[in-house]
Amino acid sequence: MNYLSGAFVYMLQCADGAYYIGSHRGVDLQVRVEEHNSGYRKKAWTYRGRPVELVWSEHFPMITDAIACERRLKGWTRAKKEALIVGDYARIVELSNAKPNSPRPSS
């Protein structure tokens, strides 16, 4: 696969256990993870969560697909993110089909 085009979507686990989801157009995803750990952006969400660890990533040939995936994953519950990390796709489907505990108000 040609990693010179497209983008990675990745998930980091912060020191406090929180998950961060981002995307990266560069060739080397590890460089991006090192940037998060270096703290060079003091206003970044991961700054206070350092050190961070890469727990999941996927490369998409088209940047638009990567951005769509990133947005979708950011809306997922913690349980679905953890199922993705371990590759439990049946659990993701199960969690996706689960009924919410309480009805949502109509808008």
trRosetta pair geometry for C-beta under 8 A, 3 or more apart (Angstrom, degrees):
i j d omega theta_ij theta_ji phi_ij phi_ji
1 59 6.6 132 129 96 145 140
1 61 7.5 -118 -162 -81 106 93
2 5 5.7 31 114 24 109 95
2 6 7.9 123 95 11 78 111
2 61 7.8 63 64 -125 87 91
3 6 7.3 -84 -142 60 43 106
3 27 5.5 100 119 -144 108 69
3 59 6.1 -71 -114 -141 90 151
4 27 6.2 -3 -97 -96 59 104
5 61 6.4 25 104 -165 103 65
6 25 7.8 -176 111 -136 33 70
6 59 6.1 82 115 174 132 87
6 60 5.1 -162 -170 97 116 55
6 61 4.3 -107 -75 -154 136 18
6 62 5.8 -28 -110 -24 87 15
6 63 6.1 -175 -146 -56 38 58
6 65 7.7 -26 -143 54 101 108
6 66 6.5 127 179 -35 80 127
7 23 5.2 37 150 177 130 106
7 24 6.2 164 -165 80 89 36
7 25 4.6 -48 -103 -94 99 61
7 59 7.4 -176 101 -149 26 63
7 60 5.9 -9 61 57 69 94
7 63 4.7 72 -11 -114 122 72
7 66 3.8 -114 77 30 109 173
7 67 7.6 50 64 -41 149 71
8 23 6.5 166 87 -155 53 59
8 24 4.8 -9 57 58 102 92
8 25 7.9 -162 21 -76 72 19
8 26 7.9 -40 16 58 113 66
8 29 4.9 -20 44 -91 176 119
8 32 7.7 -171 68 28 132 152
8 57 5.3 -5 -172 -171 115 113
8 58 7.0 153 -152 79 67 34
8 59 5.2 -40 -93 -96 72 67
8 60 7.6 157 -99 14 22 75
8 66 6.9 71 77 -137 9 134
9 21 7.1 5 180 -174 93 95
9 22 7.6 -180 -152 96 55 34
9 23 5.1 -29 -100 -99 64 85
9 57 6.8 167 85 -150 48 61
9 58 5.5 -7 54 57 93 85
9 60 6.7 42 -11 -11 101 115
9 66 5.1 -177 -48 -158 95 82
9 69 4.8 -107 -38 100 166 120
9 70 4.9 -153 -127 -69 113 82
9 73 6.9 136 165 9 132 145
10 21 7.2 172 89 -148 44 54
10 22 5.9 -17 61 65 88 77
10 23 7.3 149 15 -100 76 33
10 24 6.6 5 4 6 122 112
10 29 6.1 144 -69 -161 144 126
10 32 7.3 143 31 96 154 134
10 33 7.6 -108 152 -71 157 96
10 54 6.1 -46 -172 -138 122 99
10 56 6.8 163 -155 92 53 58
10 57 4.1 -10 -105 -102 85 95
10 58 8.0 -180 -78 21 52 53
11 19 5.7 -11 -171 -168 105 109
11 20 7.0 153 -157 77 54 46
11 21 5.2 -21 -101 -97 77 76
11 54 7.6 109 78 -157 50 56
11 55 5.4 -56 100 65 97 92
11 56 4.2 17 40 54 113 100
11 57 7.2 -156 19 -68 65 56
11 73 7.1 -117 -75 162 113 144
11 81 6.6 167 -147 -163 153 107
11 84 7.5 104 -4 100 158 124
11 85 6.8 -105 86 -84 142 95
12 19 6.9 150 77 -157 49 56
12 20 4.5 -12 58 58 102 100
12 21 7.9 -168 20 -74 71 31
12 22 7.4 10 -2 13 108 107
12 33 6.9 159 -98 -125 117 90
12 36 6.3 -109 -99 137 167 169
12 46 6.5 14 89 -113 150 137
12 52 4.1 12 176 176 128 123
12 53 6.5 142 -159 66 74 35
12 54 6.0 -45 -101 -93 73 46
12 55 6.7 125 -135 9 21 89
13 17 6.8 -23 -173 -145 100 32
13 18 7.5 155 -156 81 56 37
13 19 5.9 -32 -100 -99 63 69
13 20 7.9 -177 -83 19 17 77
13 52 6.7 156 74 -158 38 70
13 53 5.1 -19 56 59 91 93
13 55 4.8 59 -18 -30 106 134
14 17 6.8 -33 73 38 77 19
14 18 4.5 -1 39 60 122 86
14 19 7.4 -151 3 -79 86 18
14 20 6.2 79 -44 -17 104 108
14 46 6.3 -158 -95 -138 111 79
14 49 2.9 -47 -149 177 134 122
14 50 7.3 -57 -148 -55 86 22
14 52 5.3 -34 -100 -102 56 86
15 49 5.8 172 26 179 80 58
15 50 6.3 19 -15 113 121 22
15 51 5.7 90 -63 46 108 55
15 52 7.3 -88 -29 -74 71 47
16 49 5.8 -93 19 -130 100 83
18 49 6.0 -90 58 -122 115 137
19 55 7.6 -79 -123 45 100 137
19 78 7.0 157 9 -124 125 77
19 81 5.3 -174 55 157 176 156
20 36 7.7 164 86 -143 150 144
20 45 6.1 157 -122 103 123 119
20 46 5.2 -32 -54 -77 172 105
20 49 6.9 157 -35 75 128 159
20 52 6.8 -40 33 -135 128 139
21 70 5.9 162 143 -152 108 75
21 73 4.9 -179 -141 107 160 119
21 74 5.3 -144 63 -76 134 76
21 81 7.9 -122 -60 -122 118 124
22 32 7.7 -157 102 160 130 131
22 70 6.9 10 -166 -138 16 126
23 63 8.0 106 160 -154 138 77
23 66 5.0 117 -141 148 130 113
23 67 6.3 -65 -21 -86 171 56
23 70 4.7 -72 -45 -66 113 146
24 29 5.8 133 72 -117 144 74
24 32 4.4 -67 -110 -72 153 164
25 63 6.5 0 -102 -107 107 117
26 29 7.2 157 81 -78 97 41
26 31 6.2 -84 123 68 152 125
26 32 6.2 166 43 -50 130 108
28 31 4.3 75 98 -6 108 110
28 32 7.5 170 105 -8 64 80
29 32 5.5 -52 -161 33 48 113
29 33 6.5 48 144 -20 73 101
29 54 7.1 100 136 -123 115 152
29 57 5.8 63 -171 -150 166 164
30 33 5.4 -49 -148 35 40 114
30 34 6.3 43 151 -20 67 103
30 54 7.5 -89 -103 -15 62 153
31 34 5.7 -55 -151 37 31 113
31 35 6.6 38 148 -24 63 100
32 35 5.5 -47 -153 28 36 116
32 36 6.9 39 149 -19 63 98
33 36 5.7 -49 -156 31 37 113
33 37 6.5 29 149 -12 66 107
33 52 6.8 -139 -159 95 82 105
33 54 4.9 -60 -100 -49 144 113
34 37 5.6 -57 -146 43 35 109
34 38 6.1 42 154 -30 67 104
35 38 5.7 -50 -144 28 30 114
35 40 6.1 -63 -161 30 76 120
35 41 7.7 37 161 -2 98 104
36 44 7.2 -140 -128 133 69 149
36 46 4.7 -17 -160 105 104 153
36 50 7.2 175 144 -94 76 95
36 52 5.0 -41 126 43 128 140
37 50 5.7 123 -137 -138 53 110
37 51 5.3 21 -129 -139 104 81
37 52 5.9 -135 -74 37 80 83
39 42 6.7 43 170 -88 86 61
39 44 7.9 -159 -141 46 47 119
39 47 5.5 86 -137 -139 83 79
39 50 5.9 -61 -67 -33 102 159
41 44 3.8 78 99 -31 113 114
41 47 6.6 -119 95 -71 67 111
42 47 5.6 85 -153 -132 35 154
43 47 7.0 98 36 -18 5 147
44 47 4.8 126 65 -39 80 94
45 49 7.4 7 136 4 67 126
46 49 4.9 -79 -152 54 55 112
46 50 6.5 83 152 -59 84 76
46 52 5.4 -21 -165 -51 126 144
47 50 6.7 -35 -174 -18 28 108
49 52 6.1 53 114 -75 101 97
54 57 6.3 -14 -174 -33 115 116
55 85 5.0 -17 148 -133 112 119
56 84 6.0 49 -135 126 167 99
56 85 5.0 -114 -49 -108 122 65
58 69 7.2 -91 73 154 124 161
60 63 7.3 135 95 -92 111 20
60 65 4.2 -156 -178 93 137 109
60 66 4.0 -169 45 -63 133 83
60 69 6.5 177 -53 6 144 139
61 65 7.2 37 55 38 64 139
62 65 4.5 86 72 3 95 105
62 66 7.2 -166 96 -7 51 84
63 66 5.4 -54 -150 36 39 114
63 67 6.3 39 153 -20 70 103
64 67 5.8 -51 -147 36 32 111
64 68 6.4 34 153 -19 63 106
65 68 5.7 -53 -147 36 32 112
65 69 6.3 33 154 -19 65 106
66 69 5.7 -56 -149 37 30 111
66 70 6.3 34 152 -22 65 106
67 70 5.6 -51 -146 34 32 115
67 71 6.5 31 156 -17 64 104
68 71 6.0 -55 -150 36 30 110
68 72 6.4 30 153 -20 64 108
69 72 5.6 -56 -147 36 32 112
69 73 6.2 27 158 -17 67 108
70 73 6.0 -58 -146 38 27 107
70 74 6.4 31 156 -25 62 106
71 74 5.8 -54 -150 29 30 114
71 75 7.1 22 154 -13 60 105
72 75 6.2 -68 -165 35 33 107
72 76 7.2 45 143 -39 65 99
73 76 5.4 -38 -157 5 45 121
73 81 7.0 90 -171 -101 93 91
73 84 7.5 -42 -128 4 111 175
76 80 4.1 -113 -175 84 114 129
76 81 5.4 139 105 -52 123 81
76 84 7.7 39 139 -15 168 134
77 80 4.9 98 55 6 77 99
77 81 7.1 -139 97 -3 43 87
77 95 6.7 -129 49 172 125 131
78 81 5.6 -56 -151 37 34 113
78 82 6.3 31 154 -18 68 107
79 82 5.9 -56 -148 38 30 109
79 83 6.5 32 152 -20 64 105
79 91 7.8 -120 157 156 94 112
79 95 5.6 -178 109 -118 115 147
80 83 5.5 -51 -148 35 34 113
80 84 6.5 38 152 -21 64 103
80 91 7.9 -178 -116 123 52 89
80 92 5.5 80 -147 -127 85 78
80 95 5.0 -160 -79 101 89 148
80 96 7.2 83 -109 -59 129 78
81 84 5.6 -54 -153 34 33 114
81 85 6.5 39 149 -25 65 102
82 85 5.5 -44 -148 28 37 117
82 86 6.8 16 159 -1 65 104
83 86 6.4 -68 -151 48 30 95
83 88 4.3 -92 -159 71 82 102
83 89 7.5 136 151 -81 106 21
83 91 4.0 -147 -131 94 133 118
83 92 4.8 179 110 -60 134 76
83 95 6.6 -170 -3 1 154 139
84 87 7.4 33 -174 -76 31 31
84 88 7.8 -85 -53 47 21 68
84 92 6.3 70 -65 -82 76 129
88 91 4.0 21 131 17 115 120
88 92 6.8 147 101 -21 69 82
89 92 5.3 -45 -150 30 42 116
89 93 6.6 43 152 -18 67 99
90 93 5.8 -53 -154 36 34 111
90 94 6.3 37 148 -21 66 107
91 94 5.3 -52 -145 38 35 116
91 95 6.2 33 156 -17 67 106
92 95 5.9 -57 -146 40 28 107
92 96 6.2 31 152 -23 63 109
93 96 5.5 -56 -146 36 30 114
93 97 6.3 19 158 -12 65 110
94 97 6.1 -66 -149 41 26 103
94 98 6.7 44 150 -45 62 97
95 98 5.5 -33 -150 1 36 120
100 103 7.2 125 86 -95 116 27
100 104 6.8 43 75 -38 162 91
